[in-house]
Amino acid sequence: MSRKVFVAGVGMIPFTKPGHSDDYDVMGATAARNALADAGLDYAKVQQAYVGYVYGDSTSGQRALYRLGQTGIPVVNVNNNCATGSTALWLARQAVHSGAVDCVIAVGFEQMRPGPLAGAWTDRPRPLARFDEVLEATFGIDPEIPRAAQYFGAAGIEYMQRYGAAPETFAKVQVKARKHSANNPYSVFRTQLTEQQVLDSPTLYGPVTRFQACPPTCGAAAAILCSEEFALANGLRTDVAIKAQSMGSDTPSTFEEASMIKIVGYDITRDVAREVYEAAGVDPTDIDVVELHDCFTVNEVLCYEALGLVGEGGAEQFILDGDNTYGGRVVINPSGGLLSKGHPLGATGLAQCTELVWQLRGEAGPRQVDGARLALQHNLGLGGAGVVTLYEKVS
């Protein structure tokens, strides 16, 4: 049995810089309460919980949700790198869609430390070792530069060599992100940047400068998913549904072609997006608003093509024509995205969900995309995991 899945409630908290947030359990509980309040639902009626975070001890999910009460429901802790929040959402949607349960909460939070991402364990194999091998073989590894910046910076170099894109193209993505973020009270960075300021910030690797990398961030977000029967029985709203969703991991193509563009998740994104479009019977040109995984400006550019929003090599013209913002063909990251809203790893996927639900409800305030009816979400974790979710406004 499969059933339509509705997003009955969403909630999040303002994202902050490390050292300025509440502890993870307080953040997670607050986001969950906000989602329950948005739905108008008592926590006692939730049947399962999926809680995502990357940096934390096991059962941190229980620690956060026990602040809402000890109802005895299953609490599943989820860790899937930067796709953690959407992985929790995928599990929650699958549980309702399959008919196993009627109402689930997905929660994501992260209490991050300042500085670049780093592995917690040095006495065992590195999960990204095969990714490192491709980087070493193509561009070499600089031990003084954060590895993620090298991955995406190298992908940016490869893209420029292949299509002749200019460094300024990537900088324009961050300028756009800050313009959108200015209207989002949940964002870390709301001050504007010029293209020259982005280009003049310290270089991390290749075309990637400091202002073209997402900041370490603390925050939390949550969503309530339910069946139509449950929604009607409990007086919950049914105006936003998940029309299609797909999740995948790497295939041999990621590693076989010595391509850094593929190493940073291009093929995962392309494959799961195609599955979503096919399942939904939707063309990428039908999409009104997108929240995608812009951990670096380079990845936003790559994702325009991997998601099928433009053809291969077409991202630069798409940006130059202003088709990625208000007044263009599709609004990309109205929230400000990871670049400006922030990227608390476990919360990001559910923050994207929250933003898109607000957009489809018409509740996004000054960043509202007029007439939005189809919304696409893309969340990526190296190692690898990719989740694409298509939401629809239900008449």
JOKA-V23970 format. One record per helix or strand. SS is the DSSP state (H for helix, E for strand). FROM is the first residue (numbers start at 0). LEN is the number of residues. If there is no record, write none. Layout:
[[SS:FROM:LEN] [SS:FROM:LEN]]
This chain:
[[E:4:8] [E:15:1] [H:23:16] [H:42:3] [E:47:5] [H:59:6] [E:73:5] [H:80:17] [E:102:8] [H:128:10] [H:146:17] [H:166:15] [H:194:6] [E:202:3] [E:207:2] [H:209:3] [E:212:1] [E:215:1] [E:217:10] [H:227:7] [E:239:9] [H:252:4] [H:259:4] [H:265:15] [H:283:3] [E:288:3] [E:295:1] [H:296:10] [H:314:6] [E:330:2] [H:336:4] [E:342:1] [H:344:17] [H:364:3] [E:373:8] [E:384:9]]
